[in-house]
């Protein structure tokens, strides 16, 4: 799987990834996802918000057909709320998306844990390629040399000539379910996955590790004769990073109703292209954008595996951890307005230079965050007219702020804005502050997190300051996260990394968690509520 995914959107010079939402690189990643679903006979679904799903009913979860006959699920499209969608080759039906090639087999998975932890025996992995920014090797290849993670031939997701849904490679049980089953019939499903898009010049593992590990875990569950008493799905959420349109987790926010259709239609990229226009150019009809309670109502829980974005696991000497919470965080746009003028003729005392106000605000944000035990970053800035010999008329900077508590976050942002306005008064400039996104604190508390922690034994439980789709969805359904050790502690950079042995440990952990959850045929109860308050856009 990784062999085909790794080159997509990778910059040959710096080694970083540029997989921005609804661009050619993103469409190629989406074609890869669909190819993995089809190789496993999973039912592919493209939802109204552009999120991709690969569904499996499970022979134990689905009712048997006439006379007890159970047949393989056809690898087919189930578009929802979308007049465009993706064509049979994995590319958009409309537009110029990439055609699907033959994707090597891959593994990925994650789910909520349970009473049994079967399916956790590990398969090996290829040796990593060398060099910064090079994508990770295939996950879950059988150490015995027999090939794919399910025991099948190398580089294949199903044995030759197998009917859709068959993926036992000669051992284990084939992935079968009634032919009449559709994702709309799913109830209390166990879902895992992450995202495939990236920040500018991002690393190989942020997002893709969770998706690839989800497919790998599914392969192991099938090979290990796991019990599927609940439906199962792998998901690729659209535009998680928000690198193109400025709002993170667009796909999951739309599905959960946190980002409204009107707000989504108003989003623009740096070139002025709207989100709906970008989606339409990629073959996806944006008319149906919006909350999707029917789809989310099928899900019993969502477990997201992710590369750790920090050094907590490295410092503890353990490969896998469980998330306890996500810090509250958000993005604020600061517009600093002044007067354009000639850099060589305008006296310093006559200038109304917004760059001075901006520079002072950057330093103020750093100081306020340090004193509060929070984080504050101005990582993106635009300038008009952006000429070397001209005083700026507009400086627009984006503040990313995060804190261990919501009141602390609010205070840091308010104090930063106050410092900006105070300085603007001295510089003869004006400041406008606009909140573009906000996610309150997420606590992965309760039975699901505790169940996963028990399943994984001595895995540490730790918080994170990074936002994730699991955090957004925690407002509407039980969610949890697993972290895989990152020895560099670096993320959103080509230096992001996970050792092959740690990636395998992540697949092991995810497989064990999923096996327990899937074997539990009881629907969600009041012990697994939907407790977190709703995030706001």
C-alpha positions as CSV (number, residue, x, y, z in Angstrom):
1,X,0.0,0.0,0.0
2,X,2.7,2.5,1.1
3,X,4.7,1.9,-2.1
4,X,1.9,3.6,-4.1
5,X,0.9,6.1,-1.6
6,X,4.3,7.4,-0.6
7,X,5.2,9.3,-3.8
8,X,1.8,11.1,-4.1
9,X,2.2,14.9,-3.5
10,X,5.8,14.6,-2.3
11,X,8.2,17.4,-3.1
12,X,11.3,15.9,-4.7
13,X,13.5,18.7,-3.3
14,X,12.5,19.1,0.4
15,X,10.8,15.7,0.9
16,X,7.7,17.2,2.4
17,X,4.1,16.5,1.3
18,X,1.7,18.9,-0.4
19,X,-1.6,17.1,-0.4
20,X,-4.1,19.9,-0.3
21,X,-7.9,19.3,-0.4
22,X,-9.4,18.7,-3.8
23,X,-6.1,19.1,-5.7
24,X,-4.6,16.6,-8.0
25,X,-2.5,15.1,-5.2
26,X,-5.5,14.8,-2.9
27,X,-7.5,13.1,-5.7
28,X,-4.7,10.6,-6.2
29,X,-4.8,9.8,-2.5
30,X,-8.5,9.3,-2.7
31,X,-8.1,7.0,-5.7
32,X,-5.6,5.0,-3.6
33,X,-8.1,4.7,-0.8
34,X,-10.8,3.4,-3.1
35,X,-8.3,0.9,-4.6
36,X,-7.6,-0.5,-1.2
37,X,-11.3,-0.8,-0.5
38,X,-12.0,-2.6,-3.7
39,X,-9.1,-5.0,-3.2
40,X,-10.7,-6.2,0.0
41,X,-14.2,-6.3,-1.4
42,X,-15.3,-3.6,0.9
43,X,-18.4,-1.5,0.0
44,X,-17.1,1.9,-1.1
45,X,-19.2,5.0,-0.1
46,X,-18.6,8.6,-0.9
47,X,-20.7,10.8,1.5
48,X,-22.2,14.2,0.8
49,X,-19.2,16.0,2.4
50,X,-16.5,14.2,0.4
51,X,-15.5,11.7,3.1
52,X,-14.7,8.3,1.9
53,X,-15.9,5.1,3.6
54,X,-15.0,1.4,3.1
55,X,-17.7,-0.8,4.7
56,X,-17.8,-4.4,5.8
57,X,-21.0,-5.9,7.2
58,X,-19.2,-9.0,8.6
59,X,-20.6,-12.5,8.3
60,X,-21.7,-12.4,12.0
61,X,-23.2,-8.9,11.9
62,X,-25.4,-9.3,8.9
63,X,-28.6,-11.3,8.6
64,X,-28.2,-14.4,6.4
65,X,-29.9,-14.5,3.0
66,X,-32.6,-17.0,1.9
67,X,-31.9,-20.3,3.4
68,X,-28.8,-19.1,5.2
69,X,-26.8,-18.4,2.1
70,X,-24.1,-15.8,2.6
71,X,-22.3,-14.3,-0.3
72,X,-19.5,-11.8,-0.8
73,X,-20.2,-8.1,-0.7
74,X,-19.7,-6.7,-4.2
75,X,-17.1,-3.9,-4.5
76,X,-19.5,-1.2,-5.5
77,X,-20.2,2.5,-5.2
78,X,-22.7,3.8,-2.8
79,X,-22.7,7.6,-3.4
80,X,-24.9,9.6,-1.1
81,X,-26.1,13.1,-1.6
82,X,-23.7,13.6,-4.4
83,X,-24.6,14.0,-8.1
84,X,-21.0,13.7,-9.2
85,X,-18.9,11.3,-7.2
86,X,-16.0,9.2,-8.2
87,X,-15.9,7.0,-11.3
88,X,-15.2,3.3,-11.3
89,X,-11.5,3.9,-11.8
90,X,-11.2,5.7,-8.5
91,X,-11.0,9.1,-10.1
92,X,-13.8,11.7,-10.2
93,X,-16.5,11.1,-12.8
94,X,-16.1,14.7,-13.8
95,X,-12.8,16.7,-14.0
96,X,-9.3,15.5,-14.4
97,X,-8.6,13.3,-11.4
98,X,-5.9,10.7,-11.6
99,X,-6.7,7.2,-12.8
100,X,-6.3,4.3,-10.4
101,X,-3.3,2.1,-10.8
102,X,-2.7,-1.3,-9.2
103,X,-2.2,-0.5,-5.5
104,X,-0.1,-2.8,-3.5
105,X,-1.7,-4.3,-0.5
106,X,-1.8,-2.4,2.7
107,X,-2.9,-2.6,6.3
108,X,-4.6,-0.1,8.5
109,X,-7.2,0.0,11.2
110,X,-8.4,1.1,14.5
111,X,-11.4,0.5,16.6
112,X,-12.7,0.5,20.0
113,X,-11.5,-2.2,22.3
114,X,-13.3,-5.0,23.9
115,X,-13.7,-8.2,25.8
116,X,-11.4,-10.2,23.6
117,X,-8.1,-9.1,22.1
118,X,-7.7,-11.6,19.3
119,X,-6.1,-10.8,16.0
120,X,-3.2,-9.1,17.6
121,X,-0.4,-11.3,16.4
122,X,1.9,-9.1,14.3
123,X,3.2,-9.5,10.8
124,X,6.5,-7.8,9.9
125,X,7.3,-4.9,7.7
126,X,9.7,-4.0,4.9
127,X,12.7,-2.0,5.8
128,X,12.3,1.7,5.7
129,X,13.7,3.8,2.9
130,X,16.4,6.2,3.9
131,X,16.3,10.0,3.6
132,X,14.2,12.7,5.1
133,X,10.6,12.9,3.9
134,X,10.6,9.5,2.3
135,X,7.3,7.7,2.9
136,X,7.1,4.8,5.3
137,X,7.4,1.2,4.0
138,X,4.4,-1.2,3.6
139,X,2.8,-2.2,6.9
140,X,2.0,-5.6,8.1
141,X,3.7,-7.8,5.5
142,X,4.0,-11.4,6.6
143,X,7.3,-12.1,8.2
144,X,7.3,-15.6,6.8
145,X,7.7,-14.0,3.3
146,X,4.4,-15.3,2.0
147,X,3.3,-11.8,1.1
148,X,0.4,-9.6,2.2
149,X,-0.9,-9.0,5.7
150,X,-3.7,-11.4,5.2
151,X,-1.4,-14.2,4.1
152,X,-2.1,-13.8,0.5
153,X,0.3,-13.3,-2.4
154,X,2.6,-10.3,-2.2
155,X,1.2,-7.0,-3.4
156,X,-2.3,-8.4,-3.7
157,X,-5.4,-7.5,-1.7
158,X,-7.2,-10.7,-2.7
159,X,-6.3,-14.0,-4.1
160,X,-6.4,-14.3,-7.9
161,X,-9.9,-15.0,-9.1
162,X,-11.5,-14.5,-5.8
163,X,-15.0,-13.1,-5.7
164,X,-15.4,-9.6,-4.3
165,X,-15.1,-9.7,-0.6
166,X,-12.9,-12.8,-0.4
167,X,-9.6,-12.0,1.3
168,X,-8.3,-15.0,3.1
169,X,-5.3,-15.6,1.0
170,X,-5.8,-19.3,1.6
171,X,-6.2,-19.2,5.3
172,X,-8.6,-17.7,7.8
173,X,-12.1,-16.8,6.9
174,X,-13.1,-14.9,3.7
175,X,-14.7,-11.5,4.2
176,X,-18.2,-12.3,3.3
177,X,-21.6,-10.8,3.9
178,X,-25.1,-10.9,2.3
179,X,-25.1,-9.4,-1.3
180,X,-28.1,-7.4,-0.4
181,X,-26.4,-5.6,2.5
182,X,-25.7,-1.9,2.1
183,X,-24.0,0.7,4.4
184,X,-27.4,2.3,5.1
185,X,-28.2,-0.9,7.0
186,X,-25.3,-0.5,9.4
187,X,-26.0,0.0,13.1
188,X,-23.5,0.5,16.0
189,X,-20.6,0.1,13.6
190,X,-17.0,0.1,14.6
191,X,-15.2,2.7,12.5
192,X,-11.5,3.5,12.2
193,X,-9.3,5.7,10.0
194,X,-8.0,9.2,9.7
195,X,-7.1,11.5,6.8
196,X,-4.7,11.6,3.8
197,X,-4.3,15.3,3.2
198,X,-1.3,17.3,4.5
199,X,-0.1,20.6,5.7
200,X,2.4,22.4,3.4
201,X,5.6,20.3,3.3
202,X,4.2,18.0,5.9
203,X,5.4,14.6,7.0
204,X,4.5,11.1,5.6
205,X,2.7,9.8,8.7
206,X,0.3,12.5,9.9
207,X,-3.0,11.0,8.8
208,X,-1.9,8.3,6.4
209,X,-0.5,6.1,9.2
210,X,-4.0,5.9,10.6
211,X,-5.6,5.0,7.3
212,X,-3.0,2.5,6.3
213,X,-3.0,0.9,9.8
214,X,-6.8,0.6,9.6
215,X,-6.7,-1.5,6.4
216,X,-3.8,-3.5,7.8
217,X,-5.8,-4.3,11.0
218,X,-8.8,-5.4,8.9
219,X,-6.5,-7.8,7.0
220,X,-5.3,-9.3,10.2
221,X,-8.8,-9.6,11.6
222,X,-9.9,-11.5,8.5
223,X,-6.8,-13.7,8.5
224,X,-7.2,-14.3,12.3
225,X,-10.8,-15.5,12.0
226,X,-12.1,-12.6,14.1
227,X,-15.7,-12.4,15.1
228,X,-17.6,-9.5,13.4
229,X,-20.8,-9.1,15.4
230,X,-20.9,-5.4,14.4
231,X,-20.4,-3.7,11.0
232,X,-16.9,-2.3,10.3
233,X,-15.6,0.6,8.3
234,X,-12.4,2.4,7.4
235,X,-12.8,6.2,6.7
236,X,-10.7,8.9,5.1
237,X,-12.0,12.3,6.3
238,X,-11.7,15.1,3.8
239,X,-9.6,18.2,4.4
240,X,-8.5,17.5,8.0
241,X,-5.5,19.8,7.9
242,X,-7.4,22.8,6.5
243,X,-4.2,23.8,4.6
244,X,-6.1,25.1,1.6
245,X,-9.3,26.7,3.0
246,X,-8.2,27.7,6.4
247,X,-10.5,25.6,8.6
248,X,-9.4,22.2,9.9
249,X,-11.4,19.0,9.9
250,X,-13.8,20.3,7.3
251,X,-15.2,16.8,6.4
252,X,-15.9,15.7,10.0
253,X,-17.1,19.2,11.0
254,X,-19.6,19.2,8.2
255,X,-20.9,15.7,9.0
256,X,-21.3,16.6,12.6
257,X,-23.1,19.8,11.8
258,X,-20.3,21.9,13.5
259,X,-19.5,23.6,10.2
260,X,-22.7,24.7,8.4
261,X,-23.3,24.5,4.7
262,X,-23.4,28.3,4.5
263,X,-20.0,28.5,6.3
264,X,-18.5,25.9,4.0
265,X,-19.7,27.6,0.9
266,X,-18.1,30.8,2.1
267,X,-14.6,29.3,2.4
268,X,-12.0,30.5,-0.1
269,X,-8.4,29.5,-0.7
270,X,-5.5,31.9,-1.3
271,X,-6.4,32.2,-5.0
272,X,-10.0,33.0,-4.3
273,X,-11.4,29.6,-5.3
274,X,-14.3,28.6,-3.1
275,X,-14.6,25.2,-1.5
276,X,-17.8,24.4,-3.6
277,X,-16.0,25.3,-6.8
278,X,-13.0,23.2,-5.9
279,X,-15.2,20.2,-5.1
280,X,-17.2,20.6,-8.3
281,X,-14.0,20.7,-10.3
282,X,-13.0,17.4,-8.7
283,X,-16.4,15.9,-9.7
284,X,-18.2,16.2,-6.3
285,X,-21.5,18.0,-6.2
286,X,-21.3,20.5,-3.3
287,X,-25.1,21.1,-3.2
288,X,-25.6,18.5,-0.5
289,X,-22.9,19.7,1.9
290,X,-24.0,19.7,5.5
291,X,-24.8,17.7,8.6
292,X,-25.2,14.0,8.0
293,X,-27.0,12.5,11.1
294,X,-28.1,9.5,9.2
295,X,-24.5,8.4,8.4
296,X,-23.2,9.2,11.9
297,X,-26.2,7.4,13.4
298,X,-24.8,4.2,12.0
299,X,-21.6,4.5,14.0
300,X,-21.2,3.0,17.5
301,X,-17.7,4.3,18.0
302,X,-14.8,5.8,16.2
303,X,-11.1,5.0,17.1
304,X,-8.4,7.0,15.3
305,X,-4.8,5.9,15.3
306,X,-2.3,8.7,14.7
307,X,1.4,9.4,14.8
308,X,2.2,11.2,18.1
309,X,2.9,14.8,17.5
310,X,5.4,15.3,20.3
311,X,7.9,13.3,22.4
312,X,5.8,12.0,25.3
313,X,6.0,8.3,24.2
314,X,9.6,8.6,23.3
315,X,10.4,9.9,26.7
316,X,8.5,7.1,28.3
317,X,10.1,4.4,26.2
318,X,6.9,2.9,24.9
319,X,5.6,2.5,21.3
320,X,1.9,3.1,21.7
321,X,-0.3,5.3,23.9
322,X,-3.9,6.2,24.5
323,X,-5.3,9.7,24.3
324,X,-6.8,11.2,27.4
325,X,-7.8,14.6,26.0
326,X,-7.3,17.2,23.4
327,X,-6.5,20.8,24.4
328,X,-9.0,23.4,23.4
329,X,-7.7,25.3,20.3
330,X,-8.6,27.6,17.5
331,X,-7.5,29.9,14.7
332,X,-7.9,33.7,14.7
333,X,-7.3,36.0,11.8
334,X,-5.7,39.4,12.7
335,X,-6.1,42.1,10.0
336,X,-3.6,45.0,10.6
337,X,-4.5,48.0,8.3
338,X,-2.3,51.0,7.6
339,X,-1.4,53.3,4.7
340,X,0.8,52.2,1.7
341,X,3.5,54.7,1.0
342,X,7.0,54.9,-0.5
343,X,9.7,53.2,1.6
344,X,12.4,55.7,0.5
345,X,10.6,59.0,0.9
346,X,8.2,58.7,3.8
347,X,9.7,59.8,7.2
348,X,9.4,57.3,10.0
349,X,7.3,59.6,12.1
350,X,4.8,60.0,9.2
351,X,4.2,56.3,8.6
352,X,1.2,54.3,9.5
353,X,2.9,50.9,9.1
354,X,0.9,47.8,10.0
355,X,4.0,45.6,9.9
356,X,5.1,47.2,13.2
357,X,1.8,46.4,14.8
358,X,1.9,42.9,13.5
359,X,5.5,42.3,14.7
360,X,4.7,43.5,18.2
361,X,1.6,41.3,18.3
362,X,3.7,38.2,17.4
363,X,5.9,38.9,20.4
364,X,3.0,39.6,22.7
365,X,1.3,36.3,21.7
366,X,4.5,34.4,22.6
367,X,4.8,36.2,26.0
368,X,1.1,35.7,26.9
369,X,1.2,32.0,26.0
370,X,4.4,31.4,28.0
371,X,3.0,33.0,31.1
372,X,-0.2,31.0,30.9
373,X,1.4,27.6,30.1
374,X,-0.3,27.7,26.7
375,X,0.8,27.7,23.0
376,X,0.5,30.5,20.5
377,X,1.8,30.7,16.9
378,X,1.6,33.1,14.1
379,X,2.6,30.7,11.3
380,X,1.0,32.3,8.3
381,X,1.1,35.9,7.1
382,X,0.2,37.8,3.9
383,X,1.1,41.4,3.0
384,X,-0.3,43.9,0.6
385,X,1.0,45.3,-1.6
386,X,3.9,43.0,-0.7
387,X,6.6,45.1,-2.4
388,X,10.1,45.6,-1.1
389,X,10.1,49.3,-1.5
390,X,6.6,50.0,-0.2
391,X,5.1,50.4,3.2
392,X,2.4,47.8,3.7
393,X,-1.3,48.8,3.6
394,X,-2.5,45.4,5.0
395,X,-0.8,42.7,7.0
396,X,-2.9,39.7,7.7
397,X,-1.7,37.1,10.2
398,X,-3.3,33.9,11.5
399,X,-2.9,33.0,15.1
400,X,-3.1,29.4,16.2
401,X,-3.6,29.2,19.9
402,X,-4.0,26.2,22.3
403,X,-4.2,25.8,26.0
404,X,-4.9,23.1,28.7
405,X,-8.2,24.8,29.6
406,X,-10.8,26.9,27.7
407,X,-10.6,29.8,30.1
408,X,-6.8,29.9,29.7
409,X,-7.1,29.9,25.9
410,X,-9.7,32.7,26.0
411,X,-7.5,34.7,28.2
412,X,-4.4,34.3,26.0
413,X,-6.3,35.3,22.8
414,X,-8.0,38.3,24.5
415,X,-4.7,39.5,26.0
416,X,-3.0,39.2,22.6
417,X,-5.8,41.1,20.9
418,X,-5.6,43.8,23.5
419,X,-1.8,44.1,23.0
420,X,-2.4,44.4,19.3
421,X,-5.0,47.2,19.6
422,X,-2.9,49.0,22.1
423,X,0.1,49.0,19.8
424,X,-2.2,50.0,16.8
425,X,-3.1,53.1,18.7
426,X,0.5,54.2,18.8
427,X,1.2,53.2,15.2
428,X,-1.8,54.9,13.7
429,X,-3.1,51.6,12.4
430,X,-6.3,49.5,12.9
431,X,-6.7,45.9,14.0
432,X,-9.6,43.5,13.4
433,X,-9.7,40.1,14.9
434,X,-11.9,37.3,13.5
435,X,-12.2,33.8,14.9
436,X,-12.2,31.4,12.1
437,X,-12.5,28.1,14.0
438,X,-12.6,26.9,17.6
439,X,-12.7,23.5,19.2
440,X,-13.4,23.2,23.0
441,X,-11.6,20.8,25.2
442,X,-12.2,17.1,24.3
443,X,-11.9,14.5,27.1
444,X,-11.7,11.0,25.8
445,X,-13.2,9.8,29.1
446,X,-15.6,7.0,30.0
447,X,-15.9,3.4,29.1
448,X,-14.4,3.5,25.6
449,X,-11.1,5.1,26.6
450,X,-10.9,2.9,29.7
451,X,-11.7,-0.2,27.8
452,X,-8.9,0.5,25.3
453,X,-6.5,1.2,28.1
454,X,-7.3,-2.1,29.7
455,X,-7.0,-3.9,26.4
456,X,-3.5,-2.5,25.8
457,X,-2.3,-3.2,29.3
458,X,0.4,-0.8,30.4
459,X,0.0,1.7,27.5
460,X,0.3,5.3,28.9
461,X,-2.6,7.6,28.7
462,X,-1.7,11.2,27.7
463,X,-3.2,14.4,26.4
464,X,-2.3,16.2,23.2
465,X,-2.5,19.8,21.9
466,X,-3.2,18.7,18.3
467,X,-6.7,18.6,16.9
468,X,-8.1,15.6,15.2
469,X,-11.3,14.3,13.5
470,X,-11.9,12.1,16.6
471,X,-12.0,15.3,18.7
472,X,-14.7,16.9,16.4
473,X,-16.8,13.7,16.4
474,X,-16.6,13.3,20.1
475,X,-19.5,15.8,20.3
476,X,-21.8,13.3,18.6
477,X,-20.5,9.8,19.3
478,X,-18.0,7.9,21.4
479,X,-14.5,8.4,20.1
480,X,-10.9,7.4,21.2
481,X,-7.4,7.7,19.9
482,X,-4.2,5.7,19.8
483,X,-0.8,7.3,19.4
484,X,2.3,5.7,17.8
485,X,5.7,6.8,19.0
486,X,7.5,9.5,17.0
487,X,11.2,9.4,18.1
488,X,11.9,12.9,16.6
489,X,8.9,14.5,18.3
490,X,8.6,16.5,15.1
491,X,5.4,16.7,13.1
492,X,4.1,18.8,10.2
493,X,7.6,18.4,8.8
494,X,9.5,15.9,6.7
495,X,11.4,15.0,9.9
496,X,8.2,13.3,11.2
497,X,8.9,9.6,11.6
498,X,7.9,6.3,13.2
499,X,10.2,3.2,13.3
500,X,8.9,0.1,11.5
501,X,8.7,-1.8,14.7
502,X,6.5,0.9,16.3
503,X,4.3,1.0,13.2
504,X,3.8,-2.7,13.7
505,X,3.1,-2.2,17.4
506,X,0.4,0.3,16.4
507,X,-1.2,-2.2,14.0
508,X,-1.0,-4.8,16.8
509,X,-2.7,-2.5,19.3
510,X,-5.4,-1.4,16.8
511,X,-6.1,-5.0,15.8
512,X,-6.6,-6.0,19.4
513,X,-8.8,-3.1,20.1
514,X,-11.0,-3.7,17.0
515,X,-11.3,-7.4,17.7
516,X,-12.7,-6.8,21.1
517,X,-15.1,-4.1,19.9
518,X,-16.3,-6.1,16.9
519,X,-16.9,-9.2,19.0
520,X,-19.2,-7.2,21.3
521,X,-22.6,-7.5,19.6
522,X,-24.4,-5.3,22.1
523,X,-25.4,-1.8,21.0
524,X,-24.1,1.3,22.7
525,X,-25.7,1.8,26.1
526,X,-25.9,4.7,28.5
527,X,-22.4,3.7,29.7
528,X,-21.1,5.0,26.4
529,X,-22.9,8.3,26.0
530,X,-22.2,11.1,23.6
531,X,-21.0,13.4,26.4
532,X,-18.8,16.1,25.0
533,X,-20.2,19.5,24.3
534,X,-20.5,20.5,20.7
535,X,-17.4,22.2,19.1
536,X,-18.1,25.4,17.3
537,X,-16.9,26.4,13.8
